[in-house]
Amino acid sequence: MKELSSIGPDMVVDEIMRKWPATVAVVLSYRMLCVGCPIGTFHTVAEACREHRIDETLFILDLESAVRGER
């Protein structure tokens, strides 16, 4: 059984990608440069979305879909 996620806007992007590797594909699909970025180690989802002008709610929904294996 897959682990349930509760990804929130205050979670650090790098932690999400490390805990749920399937989310890396989501980050890349949004053309975010967080993968391997030194800022990703302390940037929250909210900060990254604001920086990249991405809809935070949709991004989180896509991350959670990846965690559930639906993406």
C-alpha positions in Angstrom: 0.0 0.0 0.0 1.3 3.4 -0.9 2.1 5.9 1.8 -0.5 8.7 2.0 0.9 12.2 1.6 -0.1 15.4 3.1 1.9 17.8 1.0 1.4 21.4 2.1 2.6 24.8 1.0 5.0 25.0 3.9 6.9 21.8 3.0 10.4 22.1 1.6 10.6 21.2 -2.1 13.8 19.1 -1.7 12.3 17.1 1.2 9.2 16.3 -0.9 11.4 15.0 -3.8 13.6 12.9 -1.5 10.6 11.4 0.4 8.5 10.8 -2.7 10.9 10.4 -5.8 7.9 10.2 -8.2 7.4 13.9 -7.5 10.6 14.8 -9.4 8.7 14.2 -12.7 6.0 16.7 -11.6 8.6 19.4 -10.7 10.2 18.9 -14.1 6.9 18.9 -15.9 6.3 22.4 -14.5 9.7 23.4 -15.8 10.8 24.3 -12.3 14.6 24.2 -11.8 14.3 22.8 -8.2 15.9 19.5 -9.0 19.6 19.9 -7.9 19.1 23.6 -7.1 20.8 24.6 -3.8 17.8 26.8 -3.0 15.5 23.8 -3.2 17.0 22.6 0.1 15.1 25.4 1.9 12.5 26.7 -0.5 9.0 25.8 0.5 6.3 24.8 -2.1 4.6 28.2 -1.6 7.9 30.1 -2.2 8.8 28.0 -5.3 5.4 28.4 -6.8 5.5 32.1 -6.2 9.0 32.3 -7.7 8.0 30.3 -10.8 4.5 31.8 -11.1 2.8 28.5 -10.8 -0.6 27.8 -9.3 0.1 26.4 -5.9 -3.1 24.4 -5.5 -2.7 22.7 -8.9 0.9 22.0 -8.2 0.2 20.4 -4.9 -2.6 18.3 -6.4 -0.2 17.1 -9.1 2.4 16.2 -6.5 -0.1 14.2 -4.5 -1.2 12.4 -7.6 2.3 11.4 -8.3 2.7 10.1 -4.7 -0.4 8.0 -5.1 1.0 6.6 -8.4 -1.7 8.2 -10.5 0.7 10.2 -12.7 
